[in-house]
Amino acid sequence: MLLRMRKWILVHDDTATKIQRISPYLFLATLIGYLLFGAGSFWLFEKQYVTKNVRQFYLKLAVNRQQFAREITHKLFNDTKNLFVIMDLNQSNRVQAS
């Protein structure tokens, strides 16, 4: 029995070299597309949760600033010893408000 060997040509040599030249760019384009898809889906699904947390953060920051301003003005105007200080209520209220 005589075995015949068949030669299968899947891709020509010219096409294979072209694919090898283009493959890093295809990989990079696929990676960028994957990252953009992930970022877009994260933004779509998590937007409300993130904006709520950011609002709470800034609200707490404003409250902490007001408390810190009250403590500082209290220490500046009331913790003075051996000094005669005339306290200006309008001035302290302006400092606490800022």
Backbone torsions as a table, in degrees:
resi	resn	phi	psi	omega
1	MET	NA	132.6	-176.0
2	LEU	-100.7	122.5	179.3
3	LEU	-89.7	131.4	176.8
4	ARG	-101.8	129.1	176.9
5	MET	-94.8	127.3	177.9
6	ARG	-100.6	143.6	177.6
7	LYS	-103.6	114.4	178.2
8	TRP	-94.8	125.9	176.5
9	ILE	-112.5	108.1	-179.7
10	LEU	-86.8	-43.9	-178.4
11	VAL	-139.3	135.5	177.5
12	HIS	-69.8	160.1	-178.1
13	ASP	-62.7	-38.9	179.1
14	ASP	-63.7	-40.9	179.9
15	THR	-67.7	-38.4	179.4
16	ALA	-63.5	-41.9	178.7
17	THR	-67.6	-35.4	177.4
18	LYS	-65.3	-41.1	179.0
19	ILE	-65.3	-39.2	179.0
20	GLN	-66.0	-32.7	177.6
21	ARG	-73.1	-34.8	-174.9
22	ILE	-87.2	-22.3	-172.0
23	SER	-56.7	-38.8	177.0
24	PRO	-63.7	-36.2	178.9
25	TYR	-70.2	-37.5	175.6
26	LEU	-64.3	-40.5	177.4
27	PHE	-63.0	-44.4	179.9
28	LEU	-64.5	-42.8	178.4
29	ALA	-64.1	-40.1	177.8
30	THR	-64.9	-41.1	178.4
31	LEU	-63.5	-44.1	179.3
32	ILE	-64.7	-41.6	177.3
33	GLY	-62.3	-41.2	178.4
34	TYR	-63.1	-43.3	179.6
35	LEU	-66.0	-41.3	178.4
36	LEU	-66.0	-38.9	177.1
37	PHE	-63.7	-43.3	178.8
38	GLY	-64.5	-42.7	179.4
39	ALA	-65.9	-40.8	179.0
40	GLY	-65.4	-42.0	179.3
41	SER	-68.9	-37.1	175.8
42	PHE	-62.4	-44.5	-179.9
43	TRP	-63.4	-39.7	-178.4
44	LEU	-67.5	-44.2	-174.0
45	PHE	-86.3	-27.9	-173.1
46	GLU	-108.1	4.8	-174.0
47	LYS	-61.1	-46.6	-177.3
48	GLN	-64.9	-41.4	-179.5
49	TYR	-64.8	-42.1	-177.7
50	VAL	-69.1	-43.2	179.5
51	THR	-63.8	-35.7	177.2
52	LYS	-63.9	-43.5	179.6
53	ASN	-66.5	-37.2	179.3
54	VAL	-66.4	-41.7	178.2
55	ARG	-62.6	-43.3	178.3
56	GLN	-62.8	-39.2	179.0
57	PHE	-61.2	-47.4	-178.5
58	TYR	-68.9	-31.9	176.2
59	LEU	-66.3	-44.8	177.6
60	LYS	-64.8	-36.3	178.0
61	LEU	-62.9	-42.2	178.4
62	ALA	-64.6	-41.4	179.2
63	VAL	-64.6	-42.7	179.5
64	ASN	-64.7	-37.2	177.4
65	ARG	-64.2	-41.8	178.8
66	GLN	-64.6	-42.4	178.4
67	GLN	-64.3	-41.0	178.8
68	PHE	-64.4	-41.2	178.8
69	ALA	-63.7	-39.5	177.4
70	ARG	-63.0	-43.9	-180.0
71	GLU	-64.1	-42.8	-179.2
72	ILE	-64.8	-45.8	-179.8
73	THR	-66.0	-34.8	177.1
74	HIS	-63.4	-43.7	-179.7
75	LYS	-69.9	-38.1	-179.2
76	LEU	-66.1	-43.8	-172.3
77	PHE	-95.9	-18.4	-175.4
78	ASN	-114.6	-18.6	-177.8
79	ASP	-94.8	15.6	179.5
80	THR	-80.8	130.3	178.2
81	LYS	-116.5	146.6	178.0
82	ASN	63.9	19.2	175.6
83	LEU	-128.8	144.1	176.9
84	PHE	-96.8	108.8	-175.3
85	VAL	-117.6	128.6	173.4
86	ILE	-94.0	119.5	-174.3
87	MET	-89.7	126.8	178.5
88	ASP	-98.3	111.5	-176.4
89	LEU	-66.0	-36.4	179.4
90	ASN	-64.3	-41.5	180.0
91	GLN	-64.0	-44.4	-178.9
92	SER	-67.5	-35.5	176.7
93	ASN	-66.2	-37.9	177.1
94	ARG	-66.6	-37.5	178.6
95	VAL	-67.7	-40.9	179.5
96	GLN	-68.2	-32.0	-178.0
97	ALA	-73.9	-25.4	-176.6
98	SER	-85.9	NA	NA
